[in-house]
C-alpha cells in the first residue's frame, strides 16, 4: 500500500507553499512554482481536483514533499 493518500489540489498547493514553494506566475489553472535551489515546477490542477497517490509520489519526487507535510 502507498504511503500517500488522495488529496485535493488546493490542500497540496497549500502544503507546497508551507515548505517553501511560491507561485512565480499563473495562467488559468497552470501555476509555475519556484523555490531557491530547485528547478521550477508547473502545477496544473484545478483547486477541487482529487490528486491520487501515484501523482502525489511523482510531485513529491520533484518538490521534496513528504506525507507529513500534508
Beta strands, then each sheet from edge to edge (+ up, - down):
strand 1: 7-8
strand 2: 22-27
strand 3: 30-35
strand 4: 38-44
strand 5: 50-51
sheet 1: 1+ 5-
sheet 2: 2+ 3- 4+
end
